């Protein structure tokens, strides 16, 4: 029997998630079979992930041709679907210049671009010793590809040793039916298979294989880089991986229906206040599959329905906090999208039939059987979470400013400014991001109900803030979007952290106060 999770989105949001499809309907039989289905998990949030849907479709058999396709677009955001066939390697991947691209030799560079799908077709697409680098980009889909043996030392090197690496303000990436593999660990010249850092958010990895590596992947490159997250991992197979499946520093990850076999040192490593929701996974022949490891800065997890088959657990220590041998939840995590869980008992079989490149893009039907999704709609423009940004509510809220006495953090801060300045009640002090965009958050130790906020700009900076989004930082849901400072009302929400993200500005913003109210 299908087991829908209790929490479901409204009909409108479910419709929006369905519209987050992958690509155009193609003319060649092997291609039309490849671009199917739609994004799942956190990649459906923040307006959705559609890649190059609705754009031109081109075929590439070399890395240089991939770069040429990017550079031939009318702009860096013009939708495009790039069908990739054959082996992409250093010998056939050169830098290409153009106004709509920013490429480099020796790796596939998806930098400062948006609305792109890379899909393997025909006899397959293999990126051999060549990584895929996503930087300052959004709305990217990578589907049905193999990336193997990418090195950070030795020869040849590519992408810092990551098979797929994301960094620097990346939003909305869906990687699906990929095979990511190495031939050893760091001592052999390899790094992570799937890394996210420096403000990367709204990512889903689904139906993929990650194997034969020292490091599966990380979310956040240090204990102080906590602006990453909202990542979903489902129906993936991790095999013969030493650690980081994933390593999560801050942020939120939803990890369900994955098959983990032979995790040699540790598995899901929730650190630095991270929140991991771990549902109906199957762990086999592995060690320390969940907990906080190699640090005394602990994280959190919510567990249900998992199977632990021949899993061993180490003793707790100052920098070792295994969740087992009887894992229990130490937090509660709300997920903002609809999903359906397979029973853990059938996860090994379902993942074996669906995960990885070259599997015909089969997926689970949520009832321990497989199905093949049909091509989705081809609307090239993802619908924003709030399709009509509402102007700020001119009504000043009443009651206690909940920000006073709370905590705060953010994505960056300009010299001489502080996150704490937005909650000190003093209009003469302020926070500014390091550039023209960035985010600042108010946080509490326990769940707090908030239904409105007031953003006050410092003297001399009125009107600088352009577009913004207000986020429930616990779940990643967008509470409201709009432009300009002022009072923002929204449905009452219980949360521990609320984020004001400035996405455009007419100069350097100066936020004097970030006030929060229950009513």
N, C-alpha and C positions, 0 to 999 in steps of 0.2 A: 504493500500500500504506500502511496505517496505520502510524505510527511512534510507538509508545508510548515515553515516556522511560524510561530505565533505572531510575530511582528510583520505586518505587511504595509506597504505604502498605499496611499490613496489611489483611486482609479486613474486620476490624472497623472500621477507620478509614474505609475506602472506603464501607462501609455507612452510617457516620455522615454522610459527605459527601453521599451520595445523599439522605439525609433532610433536608438543608438546602434545602428547597424554598421556593417563593416565596409561594404564597397559596392561599386557599380556592377550591374549585370553585364557580364562579358560575352564576347561572341565566340571565343574558342572553347570547346567542350572542357578541356582540362582546367582552364582558368575559371570558367563559371562554376565548376565544382569546388574551386578553392575558396573563393570569396563568399563565405556563407556565415549565417548566424549573426549575432549581435553581441556587443560588449556586456559583461556581467560584473557583479561586485561593485567596488568603489569606482571603477571606471565609468559607471553609469551616472555618477553624481557630478556636481559642478557643471551641469549642462550636457553631460554625456560625451561619449567618445565614438566618433564616426569615421575617423581617418580621412581618406581621400574620396569618400562616397560622393557620387555625382560628378566627379572630375574626369579628366582624360585618363585613359588606360594605355600604358606603354609597356613594352617588353624589354628587359635588360638581362644580358648574359655575362656582363662584367661589372666590376665595381665602378669603373669609369662611366659606364652607361647609366648606372644608378645616379651618380652625381650629375651627369648631363641632363637626366630627366628632371631632377630638382632645379637645375639652373635654367632650364628652358621654360619654366612657368612664367606667367605674366607677373606674378608677385610671389613673395615668400609664403603667402597664405592661400594661393590658388590650389584647390583640391586636386590630388593626383593619386592614381593607383598604379603602382609599379610592380608588374609581374616579374619575378626573378627566377631564372632557370640556369642550371649549371653550377660551376664552382667559382666562387668569388675569392680571390686571393691577392697577395701583395703585388704580384706581377701584372694584374689587370685592374688595379685600383689606383687611379691618379687623381690629383686635385683638379677640379674644374671651377672656373670663376664665373660669376654672374651676379646680377642685382638681386636675384631671388634665392641665392644660396650662399653658404659659407662652408665649403668642403675642405678636405685635407687628404693627402695621400696616406695610404697605410691603414685606413679604417673607413667604415661607412659613417660619415659625419652628418647627422641630422641636427643642425645647429641653427638656432634663431629662425625656425620655420614652424609651420603648422599645417594640419589637414593632409596627412600623408599616410598611405597604406603601402607596406612592403609585404607581398604575399608570394610564397613559393608555389610554382606551378610546374606542369610538365613532368619531367623525370626528377624534379626536386631542385632545391636551392641549398647549397652548402657554402657557408662562410668559413673558409679554412685558414686558421691562424689569424683571422681578421675579425676584430670586434665591431659592434654597432654602438655608436656613441650618440646619446640624445642629450642635448644641452640647450637651455633657454628655448624650449620648444613645447608645443601642446597639440593635443588631438592627433596622436600617432598610433597606428595599428601595425603590429608585426605578427605575421601568421604563417605557419607551415614552413618554417625554416630550421636548418641545423647550423649551429655556431660551435666550432670545436677548436680546442688547443690554442686559445689566445694567450700570449705570454706577456709578462711585464719585464722579464729579464731573459737573457739569452738572445737567440735570433731565430726568426724575426720577432719584433715586439709590436704590440698594437693595443690601443685603448687602455693603457695601464694594467693590462692583464685581465680585464673584465670581458666576458662574452657579450653581455649587454649591460651597459652602464648609463645611468641617468644622473645628471647633476645641474645645478644652477637654475632654479625657477622652472622646473618641468611640471606640466600639468596634463592629466588625462592621457595615459598610455595603457593600451591593452596588448599584451603579448599572449598569444594563444597557439596551442599545438606546435610548440617549438621544442627542439632538442638542444640542450646546452650541456657541453661536456668538456672535460679536460683530461689530462693524463697524469695527474699528480697534484701536489700541493705547492705551497709557496717556495719550498726548497727546490722544486723542479721548474720554477719560473712562472707559475700560474697564480692568479688571484681569484676574484669572485666570479661566479657565473651570472649573478643578477643583482647588481648593486644600485642603490638609490641614495643620494646625498644632496646636501645644500639646497633645501627647500623643494623637494620632489613630492608631489601629492596626487592622489586619485589615480592609482595604478592597480591593474589586475593582471595576475599571472595565472593562466588556466590551461588545463590539459597539456602540460609540458613535462619533459623529463630533464632532470638535473642530476648529473652523475660523474663519478670518478674524479672528484675534486676535493681539495682541502677545505674550500669555503663555498657554501651554497650561495650566500648573498647577505648583504647588510642593508639596513635602513638607518642612515645617519652614520657619519664617519668618526664621530667622537662623542664623549659623554655630555658635551655642551652643545652639540648640534642637534637640537630637538625640534626643528621645524619641518621634518619629513613625516610622512605617514599617510593614513587612509589608504591602506594597501590590502587587497584581497588575494589569497592564494587558495585555489581550489582544484581538485582532481589532478594534482601533479604527482609525479613519482620522483622522490629523492632516493638515490641509491649510491652506496659507497662514497659518502660525503663525510668529512671529518667533523664539521661544525657549521654554524650559521645557516639554519634552515627555517626561518632567517634569524639573524641577529638584529634585534629591534631596539633602537635607542629613542625613547620618547615616541609619541605618535600612537596610532591605533592600527592593528592588523587583524583581519578576519581570516582564519585559517581553518578550512573545512574540507572533508572528503579527500585528503591527500594520503598517499601511501609512502611511508618512510621505511626503508629497509637498509640496514647496515649504516647507521649513523655512528661513527667510530668513537667520537669524543663527547659531543653534545649536539643537541638539536635546536629547538625553538628557544632562543635566548632573549628573554624579555628583560631589558635593563633601563636604568635611568628614568623610571616612572612610566615606561611604555605599558600599553594595554593590549593584550592578545586574547582574542576570543577563539577558542580551539574546540571545534565541534566535529565529532564523527570521523576522526582520522584513524588510520591503522598504522601502528608502530611495531616493527618486527626486527629482531636480532640487533638491537641497538642499545646505546648507553645514554643516560641523562637526556632524555628526549625533550624535556620541558623544564624551565626554571630560569634562574639568574646565575650566570657563570662568569668567572674571571673578573669579578668586580664586587664591591660591597654596595654599589648603587643599584638597588633592586627595582624590579618591575612588577607587573601584575598580570594575572591571567584568569579567565573564566573558562571552565572545562565542562564538557558534557558529551556523552556517547562515544568516547574514544576506546579503542582496543589496544592493549599493551601486551604484545606477544613476544616473550623472551626478551624483555627489557630489563636492564640492570641499572641500579642507581648508586651513585657515590654518597659518601657521608657528607653532611653539611659542614661548612667551614666558613671562615671569615670572608672569603671571596668565592664561595660555592654554595648555592642555594637551590638544590634540586627540588622540583615539585613533588617527586615520588618518594617512596614507592606507592603511595595511594594519593594521586594528585587531587587536590581540592581547589575550588575557586577561591580567590582572595579579592575579587572585585566583581562588578556587574557592568556589562558593556552593551549599549544599545546599537543596533545595526540599522541604518536608514533605508535599506533597499530590500526588495523581495528576493528570496532564494529558497531552494528546496534541498533537503538533505537526503542522501543515500544512507542506508544503514552502514555502519562501519564494517560489518561482516562481509559485505560484498564489495568494499572499496578496492581490495587488491585486484579482483577480476575486472571491475569497471575501468580502473586506471590502466590496467594492462591492455584493454581493448581500445582505449581512446587517447591516451597521452602520447605526445611526441609528434614530430613531423612525419608525414607519409602515412598517417592513419585514416585518411579520408575525411578528416575533420569530424569524426564521430564524437558525440557527446552523450552524457548520461540523460535519461529521461526522468530522473528523480525516483525511479522505481526499480533500481538495480538492473536496468537494461539500457541498451544503447540506441541512439537515433541519429540521424543526420539532419541538421537544421537546413532550412531553405534560405535562399538569398534574402536579405532584408531590404528595407527601403533605401533609397539612394539620395536622401536629402543631404546636401553637402554642408548644411549649416546646423550644428548642434543647437538644440533649443536650450536656452539658459534655464537654470533651476527656477528662477522667477522671471518669466518671459517679459514682463513689463516692469522694469525697475520703478518702484514707487517712490515719489518724493518723500523727503523726511517729514514726519508728522510735526506740525508746528506747535502742538500742545506740549508744554513742559510737564514732565511727570512729577507726581508728588510722592512723598514718602522718603524713606532713608536711602541715601546713596550707598549701595552695597559694595561699591569699589573701595570705599574708605575702610582700611584695615585688611583688605584682601591682598593677594599676591599679584605679580605681573611678570610677563616676559614678552618676547617678540622675536622677529626674524633678524633684525639688525638695529643698531642705534648709531646715530651720528655722534661725532666727538662732542663732549660736553653735555649730552642729553642722557636721560635715564628712563627706563621703563617705569620706574616707580613714580616718576613725575606726573603720570596720567591719573594717579589715584591719591594725590596728596592734598587735594582741595585748594591748591595754590595756582591761580591763573598765570603767574609770572614764570613758572617752570613748565617745561614741556619735553616731549619725546619727538624726535625726528628719525626716520629711517636713514640708512647710509646713502641711499639714492633718492629717487623720486617716488618709489613704491616700496611697500613693505607692510608688515603687520605687527600689531601690538595686542596683547591679551590680558584679560583679568581672570584670575583663577582663585578658587576656594578649596579648602581641605575637604569639604563635604558638598554633596549636591545642593545647589541653590536655585530657586525658581526666579527667573528673570523674564520680563515681558516688554521691557523698553530700555534703550540706552540713549545717552546724550553725548555726542562728540563735540567738544569745544576747541576751536582753533585758538592758538596764541595770538596776542596782539601783533598786528603787522602781517599776519599770514591768513587772514580771512579770505575764503574763496579759493585757496590753493588746492584743497582736496578735490579731485575729480571723481571718478567712479570708485565704488567700494563694494565689498561684500562683508556681511556679518555672518560668522560661522559658529555653529555648535562644535567646539573643538573636541568634544568627547566622541562624537559620531562622524564629524565631517560634513554634516548637513548644512546647507546654506539657509540661514534664517531669513535673510532679506538682502537685496542688492539695490543699489541706487547711486546717487551722486550728491556731493556737497555735504558739509557738516550739518549738525543739528540733532533733533530728536528722532529716534527710529523706533517704531512700535512693531510688535510681532506677537504671534500666539505664545502664551506663557510656556516656558520650556525649563525643565529641571536639568541642570548641567553643573559641571565642576569648572569649566573653562570656556570663556567666550572670546572670540577673536575678531578684531576689526582689521580687515585687509584692504589696504589702499592699492588699487590696480591701475590708476592713472592720476596724474596731478599736474598742475600748472606751475611747477617749481618744487621746492622742498617743503613738504607738509610739516606743520608744527602742531601736534596734538597736546593741548594743555591739560585737558581732562577727558577721561573715558568713564563716564558715570553709568552705573547700572541700577535698575529699579525693578522691584517686584510687580509694581502696578503703574 
